[in-house]
């Protein structure tokens, strides 16, 4: 596949994600962490315009100078921006105008990519591909939050599955022997800077579950009073439970004594055999504590991952999001991509059913604050 074909394929998929939406759905921002779908469509377009077309395409005319303020996310180097909490207050530019913006930039990008590109430009372009793929997952999870917090529980798509169709795996644990192991990305393909440098770590013996924690297992935790017993929680997690009246995972609803959960296919009875989803690190820790086990470190997960199936849920780890030895940030705005977020966050490993194809690998490091749970997050236990 050529770079032009790859570019157009990725750009098309972002718009396909939005096809089931009504115009009103594009504008909503229920909480700070959820961005309006139209903002994602504009921001991913702005990325190509700002970092490729403006500096590198001769005679390129910026579509609208004011869009830099609207669609800049967190790049201090690039200038001022709309405060994140205010993205949902923008009725303009309209949805149609944003699609026109995408078409304008796409036309310019196709012409630009027809020329001979340097290796440096190719690397920047591939970063742009991966950036938009990250936003495709955020698009889907943000859309789910928008619809899932509507009292009508509107369906996104009856055909949208939230569980992979795989052969049944017998429960059990995989033992990993103590030793010195190598961690981090290696090879000639793409990786984010936070996956580098490859380095050695020492691991003690541990055993890791072949399977993710299921909905049925978490219901046992609820019935056992898991949300009512401080002994299973970090102090900060217990404060979060009490302050926010948390009594179940996100999207769960107890109706006439039966558990339901909102899915992209609508409000459905909970599938007891499906892997648990939409839980915080606090809840993951508490469930593990209740079972007398723990969460894996990100290093344990990476070494063991070749021995089990992964990719349905982003799996919370016990590791803080920190730089690897020898980590260095690129100069300029691109250097703001990962490094400045390496504080007060937990690493998640794997991928989820919302992760675009060909956008996952064993060394991929996702990261979120411990209270967040609108992503497809799950639990794998270690003992």
N, C-alpha and C positions, 0 to 999 in steps of 0.2 A: 504494500500500500504506500502510495506517495504521500509526501507531507501535505499536499493540497487535499487529497482524499481523506487523510486522517483529520485534518482541520475541519472539513465540512461535515464529516461523520460526527465528530464531537459536538459541533455547533448545532447540528440537527437534533441530537438526542436531548439537549437542554430544552429545546422547544417542544419536543415530543412529550417530555415530562409534564409540561404545562397544558397540553391539549385538553385534558378533562376539566380544566378550570373554567369558571364563569369570570367575567371581567372583574367583578367585585372581589373575587378571591385573590387577585394579584396584588391588592393594596394593603391587606390586613397585616398588622404587627401586634399580636397579643401580648408578647413579652419582649424584653430587650434581646434575648438570645435568638429569637426568631425574626428573620428578615422577610419583608414582603417578596413574593416570587418575582415581581417585576424588577425589584432592586437587584436580585441575583442576575437576571438577564442583562440588565444594564451594566452591572459591575464587571462581569466576565468579558463583556465587550470593551469596556473602558480599559481593561488590563492590556488587551492586544493593541488598542489605539495608543495608550500611554507609553508602553514599554517597547513596542516594536514599530508601529507606523510613524508616530511623531518623530522619534530620533533617527529612524533608519530609512524611511520611505521618502524619496525625493519628491517634492512638490505636493506631499499629502496635505489636505486641508482638513483641519479638525471639524468634526460634525457640529459640535456646539461647545463653545468655550466654558459654559456654565456647568457642563456635565462632570467636569473634573471635581467640582465641589460636591456634587450629588452622589457620584459613584465611587469616589475614593473611599476605601474601607478604613485602613489604619496606617497608611504610608505617610509618615511625617515628612519624609524627604520631598514628597510630591506636592504638599500644600495642605491648606485647610479643608475641612469636610463637614458634612452634615453629621451631627451627633448620632451615634448608633440608635439611641432610643427614639429618635425622630424620623427614622426612615419610613415609618408607617403614616406619618403626617403629610407626606408628599403626594397630593393628588396629581400633580404634574411633575415631570413629563408623564403623559398618558401612556397606557399600555400600547396603543397603536404607535405612538411616537418612539417608544423603546424598540419595538419590532422594526421600525424604519431605521433606527440607529444601528441595530444589528445588521440589517441588510446592507447599509452603507459601508460599515467596517468590513463585513465579509467580502464585498466586492473589491475593496482596496487590498485586503489581505490576499485574495486569490491572485491579483495582479502582482503583488509584491513577491509571493512565493514562486511565481513563474521564473524569477531571476535566479542566478547562481547565488547560493547563500554560503556564508562562512560558517565554520563549525561553531563559532560563538553565537551567531544568530540562530542556528539550529537548536542549540542548547536552550536558548531563551524561549524559542517557539515551543519546544517540548515541555518546558516549565509551564508555559501558558496552557498547553493541553491538560496537564495534570492539575493545574489550578482550576480549570473549568470542571474537570471531573470531580474534584473535591466539592465544588459548589453544586454539582448535580445531586450528590448525596444530601447536601444541606437543603437543596430545593425540595427533595422528596420528604425529608423529615420535617421541614418547616411547613410544608403543605399539610402534612398529617397533623401537626399541632394546631394549625389554623382550623381545619375541619373538625378535628377531634375535640376542640373546645367550643364548638358550636352546639347549642343544645339540641339541634335537629340531627346531629351525627350524620351529616351528609356523606354519601359514598364517593370516594375518589374514582375507583374503578373496581367493578365486580371481579375482574380478572387479576387483580394485584395480589400476589401471594406474599406472605411474610415468613414462610417456612420453606426451606429448600427440600426438594424431593430427592432424598438419598436413602440408600439401603439402611435398614435398622442396625444400629451398633449396639452390641452387648455392653452393658455398663461394666465398669472396672477401672483399674488404675494402671498406669504405665510407670515403671520404675526407671529413674535416671540416676546413674552412678555418679558419685562425687568425682570431681576432676577439674581441669583447666580447659575452658572452652573459648572459642572465638565468637564474638558478637559483632553485628553491624553488617552493612551492605558490602558486597564485593561483586565485581563483574563490570561489564562494559555498558550496561543499560542505565536507565534513569533511576535516580534515587533522590530523595530530599536531603538537604544538608544535615538534618538532625539524625540521619541514619549513619553518619560518618563521624569519626574514623573507625574502621574495624579494629577491635582490640580484644584482649584476653580478660576473662573473668574466672574466678574460682567459685564453683558451686558445690554445696554439700549434697549428699544423697537426698532425693525427694521422689515422691510418687504423685503423678498428676492424673486427673480424671480423663477418661476417654471421651466423655460426653459433657455437654453443658447442663447446668441445673435446669430442670424442667419447671413448667408452671405448677404441676402437681406438687413438686417438692416445696415450692415457695408457699403454696396454700397451707401446707403442713406447718411451716414457719409462722404464718399468720394465726392459724388455729391454736398454736402453742403459745400465743401471746408475745410473739417476737417483737411487735411494735410497742409493747407495753412494758418491756423489761429492759431497763437501762444497762444491765450487765453485759448485753451483747454488743453495745454500741460504743464508739468513741464519744467523748464528751461533746465534741462539736456536732457529731451526727445526731446524738440524742437531743441537743438543742434544736437542730433542724427539724427533727420529727415533731417535737412539741410546738415549736413556733409556727409550723406550717400545717399542723394537724394531719400528718402523713400516716396513713393506715393501710396502704396498698401501693403496688407499682403504678406508674403513670398509665392512664387510659383504662384502668380497671374500675368496674362498677358492680356493686353488690345489689342485685335486683331480685326482690322476692326470695331471698336466701340463696340465689345462684349467682356465680361470678360470670360477668361478661367483660369483654374488652373491646375498645374501639380499634379497628384495623382500617387500612386503606380500602378494604372491601365493605366497610360499614361496621356497625355494632354487632358483635357475634359472641356466642357462648365461648368461654375460654377453652382452647384446645389443651387438655391436661398434659399431653405428651410433647407438646411443642416446647422449644427452649424459651426460658424466661427472657423478657425484654423490657426495655425502658425502666431501668433501675439505676439508682445513684451508686457511687462508690460506697457511701455510707451504708446503704442497704446490702450491698454485696459483702462488705466486711461483717455486718451483723449476721447475715445468713451463714457465712463461713464460721463465725464464732459459735453460733448456735449448734452447728454440726460438729464442733470440735476440730475444725480444720482451718485453713487459711487460703488466701489468694496467692497465686504465683507471682514472683517477681517477673519483670519483663524479660530478664535474661533466662530464667527458667522456662518461660513460655517459648521463647525463640528456639532454644535448644530442643525442647520436646515437641515442637509443632509438626515436625516431619512424621511423627508417630500417630497423629490423630487428625480427624477432619476439622477444619476450621473455615470460617467465612460466613456463618449465619448471623453472628452477633459480634460487635466489638466487645472484647473481653477485658474487664477491669483487671489491672495488676496492682501489686503492692508497691510499685516503683513510682517515685517522684519523677516528674519530667525535668531532666537535667541534661546538660551537654555531655557528649562523649569525649574521651581524651583526644585532644588535638582539634576539637571542633573550632571552626572559624566561619565568620559571617562574610558573605560577599560584600563588596563595596556598594554604596548607593542604596536605593530603595529596595532592591531585591534582597539585600541583607536583612531587611526587616521581616522577612517571610516567617521565620521560625524562632530564631534565637531570642528575641525580646520577650517571648512568652514562657521562657523556662523558669517559672516561679509559681508556686502554689497550685500546681496542677498534677494530676495523676496520668500515667501512661495507660493507654488501652492498646491491645494488640489484636491482630486478625483482620477482619473486614465484616461487612454485614450484607443482608439481602438488598440494601439500598446502594451499596458500593458498585460503581460502574464496572463492567467487564474490563479485565486487563489493568485494573488499578489497585491491585493488592499484591502483597509479597510478604514473606515471613519477617523481613526486617523493618516493615512499615511501622512507624510510631505515631499513633494518634494520641491526642491529649485533651483533657477537659477538666474543669473544676469539679471537685468531688460531689457537689450537690446536683449536678446537671443530669438529666435523664431523658431528654427528648430524642436522643439518638437511639439506635437499635443496640442497646448495651446489654450484656449478659454476664454470666458467672461460670468460671471453670475452677474447680476446687483442687487444692493440694494438701497432702498430708505427709 
